[in-house]
């Protein structure tokens, strides 16, 4: 698939965003790489004034609900930054399997890089009412259960489920949606 046709058109609304590791390699099973994602999301909150309402880090993709000025630009920067940090770590630790996989997966038109970590685009979907927001938050929190990775959302460490249930996980700073 070429460049994404999905765009952030109205910054007054939050967006449900999915971004996937190319060829769905399960790199976020590695704690270090999941931490790079949480650090990047917290940077968006702290330094770019992006509100994150919910998130989950799955082995091969992430979902977030976010809102903010220049959200599209900041999500693209987040993807670029996190990819660079992960590739650097793979090189430092001589993890050749993933390095070779990301080198082989690189799209031919990407002349300025050796590897491709993320799949193209990030598929933002505008959340236009409270019911859709609640549905998307539920989808995010139950994604590990649906995938057979957890018996209950509370047992999945890399999500905002605990934030919505009285426990602060401390991973990503969440702006709770309370309607």
N, C-alpha and C positions, 0 to 999 in steps of 0.2 A: 504494500500500500504506500502511496506517495505521501506528500505533505498532508497533514491533517486539515480537514475542512472545518473542524470544530474550532470555535473561537470564543473568547470572552468578549461579549458585546456590551454588557451593562454592568458596571462595577458596583452598582447599588445592591446587587444580589450576591449571595454565596453560590459557589459552584462545587459540584461533586466532580472530583478529578481522579482519574486512574492513570497511572504510568507503570509500564511493564518493562522488566529487564528483557533485552533482546533474546529471542528464542526461549524465553521463559526459564533461563538458568536460575536455580534456586540459591543465589548468593547470600540472601538475607538470613539463611540458616546460620551463617557465621555471625556471631555476636558483634564483632568489630564492624562489619558492614552495616548491620542494622543500626549501630550507634552512629555511624556517619549520617544515616538518614535522619535520625532523631536530632542530631546536632544541626543539620541543615534546616529542618523544620523549625527548630527553636530560633535559628538565625532569622528566618523569615518573620517570626513573631516579634523578636526583640529589635531587629535592625531595619526591617522593611515594613513594619506596621501592618502585617497580614494577620487577620483573625483566623485561627484554625479551630473549627467546631468539633471535628472528629477525625480520627485517623486509624489506620491499621497498616502494619507492615507484614505482608505475607512473604513466603519464601522467595517469590519471583515477581512480585508487584506490590504497589502501595495504592491505597485509596485515601484521599483526604477530602474534607469539606472546608473550603477556605473562601475568604472574602478580603478584598483590599484593592487599593489603588495600584495600577500597573501589575495586576495579578499575573497576567500572561507572561510578561517580561520576567517577573520574579520566579515563576515556576520554571521557565526555561533556564534561568541562571542557576537555580537549585539543582536542576538535572545536570547541567554542565559541571558544576562544582562537585557534586556527589560522585559523578562518573570519574572525574579526574582523581579524586581522593581514593576511590576504590581501585582504579587501575594502578595508581602509584603503589598502593599497599600490595596488590597482587605481584607487581614487579619486585618490590622490596623483599617479599617473602617467597619469591620464585615459584608461584603457583601457576605453573605452565599450562595446566589443563584449561583453566578459565581464560588465561591470557590468549592462548591459541584459539579458543572458542570465540572470544570477543574480536580477535583479529579476523577470523574467517567470516564473522557475521557483519563486518563493516560494509556499509553500502558503498558501491563504486564511486558515487558522486562526492563522497566525503573525503576530499583530498588533503584536508588539513589535520587529519588524525590517523593514528595507526589502528585504534580499536574503536568499537562501538559498544557502549554499555547499555544504554536505554533504547527501546524501540522508538520509532518516530512518533511525535505528538504526545498529547496527554489527555485528550478527549474530555474537555470540560463540559459539564451539563448544568445549565442554570437551574437553581432551586428557587421556584417562584412562589411557594406558599408553605405554610406550617406543616401540612400533612406530608408533602414531599420531603421536607427537611427531616421529619421524624422517621419516615420510611428509609431514607438514605443513611441516617445515623444507625438505625437498626441493621440495615444491610451491612454496613461497615463492621459493626460489632459482632455480627453473627457469621461473617465471612470465614473465619478459621473453623467454626463448627461445621458449616456447610461443606467446607473442603476436607473434612475429616481429620483436621489437625488438632482439634481441641474438643473436649466433651461439653464445655460451657465457655462462653466468652470471658468469664472471669479468670479462667486459667491461661488465657493467651496474654503474654506479657506485653507485646508490642501493639497496644491499642489504647484508645481513650475510654474503653468500657468502664474501668475503675473510676475515672473522673466523674462519670455520670451516676455512679453508685456509691458515692461517699468516700471513695479512696483515691487519693492522689498518687498516681503511679510515678510521677516525677520525670517521666520521659519527655513528653512534649507538652508545652504550655497550652492549655485548651481554654477557649472562650465558650463556656457552657451555654447551650441553647436551652432555654427554660420556658417553653410555651406550651 
